[in-house]
Amino acid sequence: MLLVIDIGNSNVVLGTYDGKKLYRHWRVSTERQKTSDEYGMEINNLFLYHGIKMENITAVIISSVVPPLVVPMEKMCERYFHLKPLIVGPGIKTGIRLKYENPRDIGADRIVNVVGAYEQYGGPLIVIDIGTATTFDVVDENGDFLGGVISTGLGTSAEGLFQKAAKLPRIELVTPKNVICRNTITGMQAGIIFGFVGQIDEIVRRIKQEYGKPMKVIATGGYAKMIAKESQTIDAIDHFLTLTGLRVLYERNQ
């Protein structure tokens, strides 16, 4: 079995593949202070709950946007799985051309998403990852990565209001029923969520206008479902896009 690990700013998403089939998947909090042993025991507990043996894992691939966690994860793989993981980064075979001024600047998560999206949906397409940050990645009909847009995320925007505005509270991000709100909390929720919907739809509109051809729009990430319900431009949600991309990258590097 293949173990895929995506280390994001807020969550670590893991999945096990039996061939091309996603067998199990999990989401745990990203904690920069955790040691390799702590992550090893946490993964072992997840495996035990679902009846998976550590020795069933024959390969591991990791992508990360949190550099301090790469080494602990590598050590965890070597100690608990007795495997050297494949790390998504410079030198890895992606199967796509990265038409970026400096390809080394592209986050591993963006590359993985683009690979997974093109594998499943073809192109041209726009991949929107709505998480801690919001990224828009543009892929042409040949699978080439053309570039994209990076914006703040819903969670970071909500936290910014709480930290910088003395009288505004920390809020739960749920979609309010109305946009004309009669209290502070729903007013903040409406401003953040509907504001992001407007931002996403407008950026997609501009990308399509600049590209000049019809494009599919695929959303992924922790807030994808919430935003897609209100958006007029998102065609599909794929919660396992990153895991799929990691599996495809592993296969391309064998």
C-alpha positions in Angstrom: 0.0 0.0 0.0 1.0 3.6 -0.6 0.9 6.2 2.1 0.4 9.8 0.9 0.9 12.7 3.3 0.1 16.3 2.6 1.3 18.8 5.2 -0.7 22.0 5.1 -0.5 25.1 7.3 -3.7 24.0 9.2 -4.0 20.3 8.6 -2.0 17.2 7.7 -4.1 15.1 5.3 -3.1 11.4 5.0 -4.4 8.6 2.8 -3.6 5.0 2.0 -3.9 3.7 -1.6 -4.3 0.1 -2.6 -3.4 0.5 -6.3 -5.4 3.4 -7.6 -8.1 3.0 -4.9 -8.2 5.3 -1.9 -8.5 2.9 0.9 -8.6 5.2 4.0 -8.0 8.9 4.6 -7.6 11.1 7.7 -7.1 14.8 8.6 -5.2 15.8 11.7 -4.0 19.2 13.0 -0.7 20.5 11.8 1.5 21.0 14.9 5.0 22.4 14.2 6.4 21.3 17.6 5.5 17.6 17.2 8.4 15.2 17.0 8.8 12.3 14.6 7.8 9.9 17.4 4.6 11.8 18.1 3.6 11.8 14.5 4.6 8.1 14.2 2.4 7.1 17.2 -0.5 9.2 15.9 -0.4 7.5 12.5 -0.1 4.1 14.2 -3.2 4.8 16.2 -5.2 5.8 13.1 -4.0 2.6 11.4 -4.9 0.4 14.4 -8.5 1.9 14.4 -9.0 0.8 10.8 -7.1 -2.5 11.0 -4.1 -1.4 8.9 -0.7 -2.8 9.8 2.4 -0.5 9.5 4.2 -3.2 7.5 1.5 -3.1 4.9 2.9 0.2 3.7 5.4 -0.3 1.0 6.0 3.4 -0.1 5.4 6.9 1.1 5.2 10.2 -0.7 5.1 13.6 1.1 4.2 17.2 0.1 4.6 20.0 2.5 4.2 23.8 2.7 5.6 23.8 6.3 9.4 23.3 5.8 10.1 22.6 9.6 8.0 19.5 9.4 9.7 17.8 6.5 12.6 16.4 8.4 10.5 15.1 11.3 8.2 13.4 8.8 11.1 11.9 7.0 12.5 10.5 10.2 9.1 9.2 11.2 8.9 7.2 7.9 12.4 5.8 8.3 11.8 4.8 11.9 8.2 3.5 11.8 7.9 2.3 8.2 11.6 1.6 7.5 11.1 3.5 4.2 12.7 6.6 2.7 9.8 8.8 1.5 9.6 10.6 -1.8 9.4 14.3 -1.2 7.6 16.6 -3.6 10.1 19.3 -4.6 12.8 20.2 -7.1 13.9 17.3 -9.2 10.7 15.3 -8.9 9.1 14.3 -12.2 5.7 16.0 -12.5 4.7 15.1 -16.1 3.7 18.7 -16.7 5.6 21.9 -17.8 5.7 24.6 -15.2 5.6 27.9 -17.1 6.5 30.0 -14.1 9.3 32.5 -13.8 10.9 30.5 -11.0 9.4 27.0 -10.7 11.1 26.5 -7.3 8.8 29.2 -5.9 5.7 27.1 -6.6 4.3 25.5 -3.4 4.3 21.8 -3.4 0.5 21.7 -2.7 -0.1 23.7 -5.9 1.9 21.3 -8.1 0.2 18.3 -6.5 -3.3 19.8 -7.1 -2.6 20.6 -10.7 -1.3 17.1 -11.4 -4.3 15.5 -9.7 -6.8 17.8 -11.4 -5.4 17.3 -14.9 -5.2 13.6 -14.4 -8.9 13.4 -13.6 -10.6 16.3 -15.5 -8.3 17.1 -18.4 -7.8 20.8 -19.4 -8.0 23.6 -19.6 -9.1 24.2 -16.1 -8.8 26.4 -13.0 -8.0 24.7 -9.7 -9.0 26.6 -6.6 -7.7 25.5 -3.2 -9.7 27.2 -0.5 -7.8 26.7 2.7 -5.5 28.7 4.9 -4.7 30.6 1.7 -6.8 30.7 -1.4 -4.9 29.8 -4.6 -6.1 29.7 -8.2 -4.0 27.6 -10.6 -4.4 27.6 -14.3 -3.8 24.6 -16.5 -4.0 24.6 -20.3 -5.3 21.8 -22.5 -1.8 20.2 -22.6 -1.6 20.0 -18.9 0.9 22.8 -18.6 0.8 25.0 -15.5 0.5 28.6 -16.6 0.5 30.4 -13.3 -2.2 31.7 -11.1 -3.4 33.8 -8.2 -2.7 33.7 -4.4 -5.0 35.3 -1.9 -5.7 35.2 1.8 -7.9 32.4 3.2 -11.2 32.6 5.0 -9.7 31.5 8.3 -6.9 34.0 8.2 -9.2 36.8 7.3 -11.5 36.0 10.2 -8.6 35.7 12.6 -7.2 39.0 11.3 -10.4 40.8 12.1 -10.4 39.3 15.6 -6.8 40.3 16.3 -6.8 43.8 14.8 -10.2 45.1 15.7 -10.5 45.4 19.4 -14.3 45.0 19.7 -14.8 42.2 17.2 -15.0 38.6 18.5 -13.5 35.4 17.2 -16.3 33.7 15.1 -17.2 30.4 13.7 -17.3 30.4 9.9 -20.8 29.4 8.9 -22.9 30.9 6.1 -25.6 33.3 7.4 -29.1 33.2 6.0 -29.1 36.9 5.1 -26.7 39.5 3.9 -28.4 42.3 5.9 -27.4 41.2 9.4 -28.8 42.3 12.7 -25.8 41.4 14.9 -22.1 41.6 14.8 -21.3 37.9 14.5 -23.6 37.3 11.5 -22.4 40.6 10.0 -18.8 39.3 10.1 -19.8 35.9 8.8 -21.6 37.5 5.8 -18.8 39.9 5.1 -16.1 37.2 5.1 -18.0 34.4 3.3 -20.0 36.4 0.7 -16.9 38.6 0.2 -14.8 35.5 -0.6 -17.5 34.2 -2.9 -17.5 37.5 -4.8 -13.7 37.5 -4.9 -13.5 33.9 -6.3 -16.2 34.5 -8.9 -14.5 37.7 -10.1 -11.0 36.2 -10.3 -12.4 33.2 -12.2 -14.2 35.5 -14.6 -11.0 37.5 -15.2 -8.9 34.3 -15.7 -11.4 33.0 -18.3 -11.5 36.3 -20.1 -7.7 36.4 -20.2 -7.4 32.8 -21.3 -10.1 33.2 -24.0 -11.5 29.7 -23.9 -14.1 27.8 -21.8 -12.5 26.3 -18.7 -13.6 23.8 -16.0 -13.4 25.1 -12.4 -12.5 22.6 -9.7 -12.5 23.5 -6.0 -10.7 21.7 -3.2 -9.6 22.5 0.4 -11.3 22.8 3.8 -13.7 25.6 2.9 -14.5 24.4 -0.7 -18.0 23.1 0.1 -19.1 26.2 1.9 -18.0 28.5 -0.9 -19.1 26.3 -3.8 -22.7 26.4 -2.4 -22.8 30.2 -3.0 -20.5 30.5 -6.0 -21.7 30.8 -9.6 -18.4 29.7 -11.2 -17.3 26.5 -9.4 -18.2 23.4 -11.5 -17.1 20.6 -9.1 -15.7 20.0 -5.6 -13.0 17.4 -5.2 -12.0 16.9 -1.5 -9.4 14.2 -2.4 -7.6 16.2 -5.2 -4.4 16.5 -3.3 -4.3 12.8 -2.4 -4.9 11.9 -6.0 -2.1 14.2 -7.1 0.3 12.6 -4.7 -0.6 9.1 -5.9 -0.1 10.2 -9.5 3.3 11.8 -8.7 4.5 8.7 -7.0 3.5 6.6 -10.0 5.4 9.0 -12.3 8.6 8.7 -10.3 8.8 4.9 -10.3 
